[in-house]
């Protein structure tokens, strides 16, 4: 391997996209992690490119005045919550700047004044879903000899170490979800070790306990889903019965037998062991059904703030035909239905579309229609001719943004307003540059859904140019 240099007394100057820290060394940009602006650090270079270098901090010479202490004991080992060492007001300031930089430097867009970012009321215990992995090869901190540990001491349940598919950090306490999640996870670990249940071997694909998913809602719904690699009926029922007895708060206790090479359960049959098959979230006077395979924004309370921005930017009067693209389980579609003439929702995942229909049904919403399929295949000029030209299009694509064919169809449909919701301002900027052939950006509202991470949502309102100009 190449021997890269050690850089001493490097002053961190800024925060970059993807949560990395930035410095300049001899006019070359350096990216590193676990540092904040104002830190003076020693950095071991790990990668050199023509335009930048990357490295890891190996020593702190001076700590920044803006730095704060991380709350979580797993900080620095776990790949999440890397911005814990930044006060929250600093976090959202940098996220606001990320949005500005993406829209101006990538999209080269003409922008109105960007509204101040909406911060999350909760910066801990805000997530409604976490997934954990069982492993018989847990990650061992430096300085501890793996050979000195017993097989049970090598078992753990937690999060994957970044870049290591077969290493799992054994999590004792996570601050992202309600503390009952910690108690359930720790109880499963204790029970499994006491009863000699096999933790999964991620290399050889063998074992019994595979993954654990916990979801909760503001209405006190609590779902626990255990995934087993193979069926061991007596052991499985004993564990699930133990959980049901220990935690009466669990309202939906489920399990799945997943013998595939990957952990995804979207194509697996889910079995109900106790309680209800789903949990329910409430938003204003609406109820949303959340099953084990359902997508729902993972910060429930901040999702409400996000959807209120979407509804405000849509500026609905009750007369509009609205298309909700990438509708998921129809949360936005149903949220704006009462203000619309009709809403057409399109989503790739068929199970999500079935959930969207159920959510309309349980809320007695009769002016929604949902379609399942690949967006670029469903949303065509012919589809719009058949189902009507929308006055408003709301689009909330995945991180990769919209396919170019989808953008072309939107432009051909020529809605009066477009509301673009994005979890990746970089790809949003690219798409907006294409849309701005015929549209003006009239409002921008960043929303922080994920405190202590670099992720930021951004909502943009676009008006068709003759509409925006009043012609």
C-alpha positions as CSV (number, residue, x, y, z in Angstrom):
1,X,0.0,0.0,0.0
2,X,1.1,3.5,-0.7
3,X,2.5,5.4,2.3
4,X,0.5,8.6,2.7
5,X,1.7,11.5,4.8
6,X,0.6,12.7,8.2
7,X,-0.6,16.3,8.1
8,X,-0.1,18.2,11.4
9,X,-1.9,21.3,12.8
10,X,-4.7,21.3,10.2
11,X,-7.4,23.9,10.9
12,X,-10.9,22.8,10.0
13,X,-12.7,25.6,8.2
14,X,-16.1,24.4,7.1
15,X,-18.6,21.5,6.9
16,X,-19.2,19.8,3.5
17,X,-22.0,17.8,2.0
18,X,-22.3,14.3,3.3
19,X,-21.4,15.6,6.8
20,X,-17.6,15.8,6.2
21,X,-15.3,18.5,7.6
22,X,-13.2,20.6,5.2
23,X,-9.8,22.1,5.5
24,X,-7.2,23.4,3.0
25,X,-3.7,22.2,3.0
26,X,-1.3,23.8,0.4
27,X,-4.3,24.9,-1.6
28,X,-5.7,21.4,-1.8
29,X,-9.1,20.6,-0.3
30,X,-9.0,18.0,2.6
31,X,-12.0,16.0,3.7
32,X,-12.2,14.3,7.0
33,X,-14.8,13.3,9.7
34,X,-15.5,13.8,13.4
35,X,-14.2,17.4,13.3
36,X,-15.9,20.8,13.3
37,X,-14.9,24.2,12.1
38,X,-12.3,25.7,14.4
39,X,-10.7,22.3,15.4
40,X,-7.0,22.0,14.9
41,X,-6.1,18.4,14.2
42,X,-3.5,16.0,12.9
43,X,-4.8,14.0,9.9
44,X,-3.5,10.8,8.5
45,X,-4.1,10.9,4.7
46,X,-5.9,7.9,3.4
47,X,-6.6,8.8,-0.2
48,X,-5.2,11.3,-2.7
49,X,-6.9,12.6,-5.8
50,X,-5.9,15.4,-8.2
51,X,-8.4,17.9,-6.8
52,X,-8.7,16.7,-3.1
53,X,-7.4,14.4,-0.4
54,X,-9.1,12.4,2.3
55,X,-7.9,11.5,5.7
56,X,-8.8,10.5,9.3
57,X,-8.2,12.5,12.4
58,X,-5.5,10.9,14.6
59,X,-5.1,13.7,17.1
60,X,-6.7,16.9,18.3
61,X,-4.4,19.8,19.0
62,X,-7.1,22.3,19.8
63,X,-10.8,22.0,20.1
64,X,-13.2,24.5,18.5
65,X,-15.2,26.9,20.6
66,X,-18.3,25.8,18.8
67,X,-17.8,22.1,19.5
68,X,-20.0,20.4,22.1
69,X,-19.9,17.0,23.8
70,X,-21.5,14.0,22.0
71,X,-24.4,12.6,24.1
72,X,-24.1,9.0,22.7
73,X,-21.5,6.6,24.1
74,X,-21.2,5.1,20.6
75,X,-20.2,8.3,18.9
76,X,-17.2,7.8,16.6
77,X,-17.9,4.0,16.3
78,X,-21.5,4.1,15.0
79,X,-21.8,5.6,11.5
80,X,-24.8,7.7,12.4
81,X,-25.3,11.1,14.1
82,X,-21.9,12.4,13.1
83,X,-22.9,16.0,13.8
84,X,-23.6,15.4,17.5
85,X,-20.5,17.5,18.3
86,X,-22.1,20.5,16.7
87,X,-24.7,22.5,18.6
88,X,-28.1,22.2,16.9
89,X,-28.2,25.8,15.9
90,X,-24.9,25.3,14.1
91,X,-26.2,22.1,12.4
92,X,-29.2,23.8,10.9
93,X,-27.1,26.8,9.8
94,X,-24.9,24.5,7.8
95,X,-27.9,22.6,6.4
96,X,-29.4,25.9,5.2
97,X,-26.1,26.7,3.5
98,X,-26.0,23.2,1.9
99,X,-29.3,24.0,0.2
100,X,-28.1,27.4,-1.0
101,X,-24.9,25.9,-2.4
102,X,-26.6,23.1,-4.2
103,X,-29.2,25.3,-5.9
104,X,-26.7,28.0,-6.9
105,X,-23.5,26.1,-7.6
106,X,-25.0,22.9,-9.1
107,X,-28.3,24.2,-10.6
108,X,-27.1,27.8,-11.3
109,X,-30.6,28.8,-10.5
110,X,-32.2,32.2,-10.0
111,X,-33.8,32.1,-6.5
112,X,-36.1,34.1,-4.4
113,X,-35.0,34.7,-0.8
114,X,-34.7,31.3,0.8
115,X,-36.8,30.9,3.9
116,X,-35.0,30.0,7.2
117,X,-34.8,26.3,7.7
118,X,-37.5,24.7,9.9
119,X,-35.6,23.0,12.7
120,X,-36.9,19.9,14.4
121,X,-38.7,20.4,17.8
122,X,-37.1,17.1,19.0
123,X,-33.4,16.5,18.4
124,X,-33.4,13.2,20.2
125,X,-36.0,10.4,20.3
126,X,-37.5,11.7,17.1
127,X,-37.3,8.6,14.9
128,X,-40.3,6.3,14.6
129,X,-38.4,3.4,13.0
130,X,-35.1,1.7,13.7
131,X,-33.7,-1.6,12.3
132,X,-31.0,-3.7,14.0
133,X,-28.8,-6.6,12.9
134,X,-27.8,-9.6,14.9
135,X,-24.2,-10.8,14.4
136,X,-21.9,-13.4,15.9
137,X,-18.9,-11.2,14.8
138,X,-19.6,-7.9,16.4
139,X,-17.2,-5.1,16.0
140,X,-14.4,-5.1,18.6
141,X,-12.8,-1.8,19.6
142,X,-9.1,-1.3,18.9
143,X,-6.9,-2.7,21.7
144,X,-9.2,-5.6,22.5
145,X,-8.0,-9.0,21.3
146,X,-10.8,-10.9,19.6
147,X,-9.2,-14.3,20.5
148,X,-9.6,-13.5,24.2
149,X,-13.4,-13.2,23.9
150,X,-15.8,-16.1,24.3
151,X,-18.4,-16.9,21.5
152,X,-21.1,-15.2,23.5
153,X,-19.0,-12.1,24.0
154,X,-18.6,-11.9,20.3
155,X,-22.4,-11.7,19.8
156,X,-24.1,-8.4,19.3
157,X,-27.2,-6.6,18.0
158,X,-27.0,-3.1,16.6
159,X,-25.9,-1.2,13.5
160,X,-23.5,-2.1,10.8
161,X,-20.1,-0.5,11.0
162,X,-19.6,1.8,7.9
163,X,-17.8,-0.1,5.2
164,X,-17.8,-3.4,7.0
165,X,-20.7,-5.7,5.8
166,X,-19.9,-8.3,8.4
167,X,-19.2,-6.2,11.5
168,X,-22.0,-4.9,13.7
169,X,-21.7,-2.4,16.6
170,X,-23.4,-3.8,19.7
171,X,-25.6,-1.0,20.7
172,X,-26.4,-0.5,24.4
173,X,-28.3,2.8,24.1
174,X,-29.4,4.8,21.1
175,X,-31.0,8.2,21.5
176,X,-32.8,8.3,18.1
177,X,-36.0,6.5,19.2
178,X,-38.0,6.3,22.4
179,X,-36.1,4.5,25.2
180,X,-38.5,1.5,25.1
181,X,-36.6,0.5,21.9
182,X,-33.4,0.2,24.0
183,X,-35.1,-1.9,26.6
184,X,-36.6,-4.2,24.0
185,X,-33.4,-4.7,22.0
186,X,-31.3,-5.2,25.2
187,X,-33.9,-7.7,26.5
188,X,-33.8,-9.7,23.2
189,X,-30.0,-9.8,23.5
190,X,-30.0,-11.0,27.1
191,X,-32.7,-13.6,26.4
192,X,-30.9,-14.9,23.4
193,X,-27.5,-15.3,25.2
194,X,-29.2,-16.9,28.2
195,X,-31.0,-19.5,26.0
196,X,-28.1,-20.1,23.6
197,X,-29.9,-18.8,20.5
198,X,-27.6,-18.4,17.5
199,X,-26.8,-14.9,16.3
200,X,-26.5,-14.6,12.5
201,X,-23.2,-15.2,10.8
202,X,-23.1,-12.6,8.0
203,X,-20.2,-14.3,6.2
204,X,-21.4,-17.9,6.1
205,X,-25.1,-16.9,6.1
206,X,-26.0,-19.2,9.0
207,X,-27.8,-18.7,12.3
208,X,-31.2,-18.1,13.8
209,X,-31.6,-14.4,14.9
210,X,-31.3,-12.1,11.9
211,X,-32.8,-8.6,12.3
212,X,-35.0,-6.6,14.6
213,X,-37.3,-3.8,13.5
214,X,-39.1,-1.5,15.9
215,X,-41.6,1.2,14.9
216,X,-43.7,3.5,17.0
217,X,-46.2,6.3,16.5
218,X,-47.4,9.4,18.4
219,X,-50.7,7.5,19.1
220,X,-48.8,4.9,21.2
221,X,-48.6,2.2,18.6
222,X,-45.6,0.0,19.0
223,X,-44.6,-2.6,16.4
224,X,-41.8,-5.2,16.9
225,X,-40.8,-7.4,14.0
226,X,-38.2,-10.2,14.5
227,X,-36.6,-11.8,11.4
228,X,-35.3,-15.3,11.8
229,X,-33.1,-17.0,9.2
230,X,-34.7,-20.4,9.7
231,X,-37.8,-21.8,11.4
232,X,-37.2,-23.2,14.9
233,X,-40.7,-23.2,16.1
234,X,-40.2,-23.9,19.8
235,X,-37.4,-21.4,20.2
236,X,-39.2,-18.7,18.2
237,X,-42.4,-19.0,20.1
238,X,-40.6,-18.9,23.4
239,X,-38.8,-15.7,22.5
240,X,-41.9,-14.0,21.1
241,X,-44.0,-15.1,24.1
242,X,-41.3,-13.7,26.4
243,X,-41.3,-10.3,24.6
244,X,-45.1,-10.2,24.7
245,X,-45.1,-10.8,28.5
246,X,-42.3,-8.5,29.2
247,X,-43.6,-5.6,27.2
248,X,-47.3,-5.1,27.2
249,X,-46.8,-1.8,25.4
250,X,-46.2,-3.8,22.2
251,X,-49.4,-3.5,20.1
252,X,-48.1,-5.4,17.0
253,X,-45.7,-8.3,17.4
254,X,-44.7,-9.9,14.1
255,X,-42.1,-12.3,12.7
256,X,-40.7,-13.4,9.4
257,X,-38.6,-16.3,8.3
258,X,-36.0,-14.9,5.8
259,X,-33.5,-17.3,4.4
260,X,-32.4,-15.1,1.5
261,X,-28.9,-13.6,1.1
262,X,-30.1,-10.1,2.0
263,X,-32.2,-8.6,4.8
264,X,-35.0,-7.1,2.8
265,X,-38.4,-8.3,3.7
266,X,-40.6,-6.6,1.1
267,X,-40.9,-9.9,-0.8
268,X,-41.4,-12.0,2.3
269,X,-44.5,-13.2,4.1
270,X,-45.0,-11.5,7.5
271,X,-46.7,-13.4,10.3
272,X,-48.7,-11.9,13.1
273,X,-47.8,-13.4,16.6
274,X,-49.8,-11.1,18.9
275,X,-51.7,-7.8,18.7
276,X,-52.7,-6.0,15.5
277,X,-51.2,-6.4,12.0
278,X,-50.5,-2.6,11.8
279,X,-50.0,0.5,13.9
280,X,-51.6,3.9,13.1
281,X,-50.3,7.5,13.0
282,X,-52.5,10.6,13.3
283,X,-52.0,13.9,11.4
284,X,-54.6,16.5,11.9
285,X,-57.9,14.6,11.5
286,X,-56.3,11.9,9.3
287,X,-55.2,8.4,10.4
288,X,-52.5,6.5,8.5
289,X,-52.1,2.8,8.6
290,X,-48.5,1.6,8.9
291,X,-47.7,-2.0,8.3
292,X,-44.3,-3.7,8.5
293,X,-43.6,-3.0,4.9
294,X,-45.0,0.5,4.8
295,X,-43.0,3.6,4.1
296,X,-43.7,6.5,6.4
297,X,-41.5,9.5,7.1
298,X,-39.3,8.5,10.0
299,X,-39.7,11.8,11.9
300,X,-43.5,11.8,12.5
301,X,-43.8,15.2,14.1
302,X,-41.5,17.0,11.6
303,X,-43.3,15.2,8.7
304,X,-46.4,17.1,9.7
305,X,-44.4,20.4,9.4
306,X,-43.1,19.3,6.0
307,X,-46.5,18.4,4.7
308,X,-47.9,21.7,5.8
309,X,-45.2,23.4,3.7
310,X,-46.2,21.2,0.7
311,X,-49.9,22.1,1.1
312,X,-49.1,25.8,1.4
313,X,-46.9,25.8,-1.7
314,X,-49.6,23.9,-3.6
315,X,-51.9,26.8,-2.9
316,X,-55.0,24.7,-3.4
317,X,-58.5,26.1,-3.7
318,X,-60.5,22.8,-4.0
319,X,-60.8,23.0,-7.8
320,X,-57.5,21.5,-8.8
321,X,-56.5,18.1,-10.2
322,X,-53.3,17.2,-8.4
323,X,-50.8,14.6,-9.4
324,X,-48.7,13.3,-6.5
325,X,-45.6,11.6,-7.9
326,X,-43.7,9.1,-5.9
327,X,-46.7,9.0,-3.5
328,X,-45.4,6.2,-1.3
329,X,-48.3,5.2,0.9
330,X,-50.3,8.2,-0.2
331,X,-49.5,10.4,2.8
332,X,-49.2,13.6,0.9
333,X,-52.0,12.7,-1.5
334,X,-54.4,12.1,1.3
335,X,-53.1,15.1,3.3
336,X,-54.0,17.5,0.4
337,X,-57.1,15.6,-0.9
338,X,-59.6,17.7,1.1
339,X,-58.2,20.8,-0.5
340,X,-58.3,19.3,-4.1
341,X,-60.9,18.3,-6.7
342,X,-59.0,15.0,-7.2
343,X,-55.6,13.6,-6.5
344,X,-53.8,11.0,-8.7
345,X,-51.0,9.2,-6.9
346,X,-48.2,7.2,-8.6
347,X,-45.7,4.9,-6.9
348,X,-43.3,2.1,-7.9
349,X,-44.0,-0.2,-5.0
350,X,-47.4,-2.1,-5.3
351,X,-47.6,-2.8,-1.6
352,X,-47.3,1.0,-0.9
353,X,-50.1,1.7,-3.3
354,X,-52.3,-0.8,-1.5
355,X,-51.5,1.1,1.7
356,X,-52.4,4.4,0.0
357,X,-55.8,3.0,-1.0
358,X,-56.4,1.8,2.6
359,X,-55.4,5.2,4.0
360,X,-58.0,6.9,1.7
361,X,-60.6,4.3,2.7
362,X,-60.1,4.6,6.5
363,X,-60.3,8.4,6.2
364,X,-63.4,8.3,4.0
365,X,-61.5,10.1,1.2
366,X,-63.1,9.4,-2.1
367,X,-61.3,11.7,-4.5
368,X,-58.0,9.9,-4.8
369,X,-56.8,7.4,-7.4
370,X,-53.6,5.4,-7.2
371,X,-51.4,3.7,-9.7
372,X,-48.4,1.3,-9.2
373,X,-45.5,1.1,-11.6
374,X,-42.2,2.7,-12.7
375,X,-42.7,6.5,-12.9
376,X,-41.2,6.9,-16.3
377,X,-43.4,4.1,-17.6
378,X,-46.7,5.2,-15.9
379,X,-46.4,9.0,-16.3
380,X,-46.6,9.5,-20.0
381,X,-48.3,12.0,-22.3
382,X,-51.0,9.3,-23.0
383,X,-51.6,8.9,-19.2
384,X,-52.2,12.6,-18.8
385,X,-54.5,12.6,-21.8
386,X,-56.5,9.9,-20.2
387,X,-56.6,11.1,-16.6
388,X,-56.5,14.9,-17.2
389,X,-54.0,17.7,-17.2
390,X,-53.1,18.6,-13.6
391,X,-53.2,22.1,-12.4
392,X,-50.7,21.1,-9.6
393,X,-47.9,18.5,-9.6
394,X,-46.3,17.5,-6.3
395,X,-43.2,15.4,-6.7
396,X,-41.2,13.7,-3.9
397,X,-38.6,11.5,-5.7
398,X,-35.9,9.3,-4.1
399,X,-32.4,10.6,-3.5
400,X,-31.5,10.0,-7.2
401,X,-34.1,12.5,-8.3
402,X,-36.4,12.3,-11.3
403,X,-35.7,10.5,-14.6
404,X,-35.2,12.9,-17.5
405,X,-38.3,11.4,-19.2
406,X,-40.4,12.2,-16.2
407,X,-39.2,15.8,-16.3
408,X,-40.1,16.0,-20.0
409,X,-43.7,14.7,-19.3
410,X,-44.1,17.2,-16.5
411,X,-43.1,20.0,-18.8
412,X,-45.5,18.8,-21.5
413,X,-48.3,18.6,-18.9
414,X,-47.6,22.3,-18.1
415,X,-49.2,22.4,-14.6
416,X,-49.7,25.9,-13.2
417,X,-47.6,25.0,-10.1
418,X,-45.1,22.3,-9.2
419,X,-44.1,21.5,-5.6
420,X,-40.8,19.6,-5.5
421,X,-39.9,17.9,-2.2
422,X,-36.4,16.5,-2.0
423,X,-34.1,14.7,0.4
424,X,-31.1,15.5,-1.8
425,X,-30.7,19.1,-2.8
426,X,-28.0,18.2,-5.3
427,X,-30.2,16.1,-7.5
428,X,-33.1,18.5,-6.9
429,X,-30.9,21.3,-8.3
430,X,-30.2,19.2,-11.4
431,X,-33.9,18.6,-12.0
432,X,-34.9,22.2,-11.2
433,X,-32.5,23.4,-13.9
434,X,-34.5,21.4,-16.4
435,X,-37.8,22.5,-15.1
436,X,-36.8,26.2,-15.2
437,X,-37.0,26.2,-18.9
438,X,-40.7,27.0,-18.4
439,X,-40.9,27.7,-14.7
440,X,-39.7,30.2,-12.1
441,X,-38.8,29.2,-8.6
442,X,-41.0,31.3,-6.4
443,X,-40.4,29.8,-2.9
444,X,-37.8,27.7,-1.2
445,X,-38.2,26.1,2.3
446,X,-35.5,23.8,3.8
447,X,-36.8,21.4,6.6
448,X,-34.6,19.5,9.0
449,X,-36.0,16.0,9.4
450,X,-32.8,14.3,10.8
451,X,-31.0,16.2,13.6
452,X,-27.3,15.2,14.1
453,X,-27.0,14.0,10.5
454,X,-26.1,15.9,7.3
455,X,-29.4,15.1,5.7
456,X,-31.8,17.9,4.9
457,X,-35.2,18.1,3.1
458,X,-36.0,20.9,0.8
459,X,-39.3,22.1,-0.7
460,X,-39.4,24.3,-3.8
461,X,-42.4,26.0,-5.3
462,X,-42.3,26.6,-9.1
463,X,-44.8,28.6,-11.1
464,X,-45.3,28.3,-14.8
465,X,-43.7,31.4,-16.3
466,X,-46.8,33.0,-17.7
467,X,-48.5,32.3,-14.3
468,X,-45.6,33.7,-12.3
469,X,-45.5,36.9,-14.4
470,X,-49.2,37.4,-14.3
471,X,-49.6,37.1,-18.1
